[in-house]
């Protein structure tokens, strides 16, 4: 069993090998071995989440009304156009809230409007990115069974994807060193996350695997990143999917297919890697004894859904070699 820091170091070494051209064909198996040797536990501990913050809610509502009025060119009650760091931190903390009122309708909507409306300074954007990729945000309780910290992790990834989109489409604010750290942290998150829940009762969407797909889409579009890093991120996304032992049934597989096929259509390097993974998945199933546990059946049906989703993506949108293999193999998986 590896410690968290050992896992981080080993993953960094694998990334460097990919960049040096020393690792390709066995990348998936090495990532899976790493993922399966991390220190997961069977019991959850108490998750600290932010208290209900009427102060944060009031602040966010005031700004939302102000921005809406400006957009409609109507009278707007004055608010200080410069958002303070203290208030920004207060909002970011609400991303960890179980209540969608404070998390989705509150913090996420506010941050999305603030980023897209260019209401934040470059320094604040950079600081936000560093806050969101911190271990405290991305890996809170990640080795434990289902817990409320999934919101902190998942929504940190989602807001970070908005920041990355702003960076490469509007104005660059991240340094090369910061982007390098983003790749490391996102890759580690992708192979560690085991919470596949979509909509959770009264608390709303967790959707970690959807948000994971969103951020890897943004990173894959960045001209600053070399192709080896984009391949590495794709590999970690597919590894996380492969390692998951619970069902993804709320659109996550389709989002992952979208990321994978977009890359596959850009370069044969990505297409070959995806095809290699599909072949490994089939080989895994050939060597397996008939599953006796529910979680193993979930891995089988997740893979079947992956093949089916490629077919639904359409022959015109899938590289021919992948399409032919999927059609020849999909019936074997169910």
C-alpha positions, 0 to 999 in steps of 0.5 A: 500500500502506498501513502498519499505522498508516495502515490503523488511522487510515483504519478509525477514520475509516470508523467515525466516518462510519458513526456520523455517518450519512455512510456506509452503502451503500459501506461494504463496498466501502471496507472491502474496499479498505482490507483489500486494501491492507494490507502482507501479505507472502509469507514468514513470520518466526520466531514467538516462543511461550512455553516449556513452563511446568510452573510455569503448569500446576501453578498452574492445576491446583491452582486447578482442583482447588480450585474443583472441590472447592468446587463439589462441597462436598468437602474442598479443599486450601487455595490462596490465593483471590486470584490474583496478577497475576504468575500471571494474566499467566503464564496469559495468556501460555499462550494463545499456546502451540502445545500444546493441553495448555497453551493449551486444557486449561490457560489457556483452561479456567482463565481461563473458570472464573476469569471465570465463577466470579468469582475475579478482581477488577474491576481484574484483569478490566479489565487482562486486557481491555487486555492481550488487545486490545493490538497484541502479542496481536491482530496478532502476525504477522498480515500473514504466511502461516500461522504459529503466532501465530494461536493468540495472536490467536485465543485472545485474541479468544475469552477477550475474548469471555468477558470481554465476556459477563461485563461485560454479563450480570453486572457492568460493569467496562469504561469507555466508553473501553475499550469504544471501544478494543475496538470499534476493535481487534476491527474492525481484527482482523476485516478483517486476519485471513487464517488460516482454518484450523480444526483444525491437526494435533497443535496443535488448534483455531485457529478464528479466524473462529469466535472472531471471530463469538463476540466480535462476538456479545457486542459486538452484545448490549451496550446501551452500544454504539450501533447504528452501531457494531454495524453497523460490526462486522458490516460488518468481519466480512463484509469479512473473510469476503469477502476470505479466499482459503482455504476455511472448512469447519469450521463458521465460515460457520454461525457468521457466519450466526448473528451476521448473522441475529440482527442482521438480525432485530433491525432492518431496518438490518442486514437491508438491509446484509446484502442489499446485501452479497449483491448486491455478492458476486453482482456481483463474480462477474459481473464476474470473469474465469473464475478461474485460481488456486486462491485465487479459487475458494476465494472463490467457494465460500466465498460459495456456502457462505454462501448455502447456510448461510442456507438451512440457517438456515431460512426462519422465521429469515431476513428475507423479503427476504434469503430471497427473494434467496438462493433466486433467486441461490444456483444462480448462485454454483456 
